Amino acid sequence: MQQIRSFDQENAAQVGWGIRVMLITRDGTDGPVTRRIAGLGGQIDHCDELYTGLSLLGDNPYSYGLIAVDCDAFGGLDAVRKVFAKLEEDAARVPVILISRDCPVQIFPVDRGGAVVLRAPVSAVSLRVGFEHALRYRLATRMI
């Protein structure tokens, strides 16, 4: 299948197509990651506490298409990875992007269940690549 869009189309640069994103960060609703995800077409639900955000996800894991976490605000990359390792199976199926200064090398996992790990401060280009990689299975099924 192939999807064809013209470059003059308003949302040609948006890879999110209105996907609902749980963004867990303490940068507030006007931080750079928030603006960049919105620029990619994501509909953001912002949460400034890790466990509160994950409890919202636990109530209905399929209501979100992506979870993005600023790990540095919540104890670092290893601490957040441990929390995500304990998630139930349903919640673990939601694509995850982890952003941290502790990240020496950006990770784009081959398997569907692995989290994309991006180095902070995240650039617009690396966030777009991470966003596309995390959503690659969803994007493949949306092609017409």
Summary of the structure (lengths in Angstrom):
residues: 144
radius of gyration: 14.6
end to end distance: 6.0
largest distance: 44.2
contacts: 419
relative contact order: 0.17
helix: 39%
strand: 17%
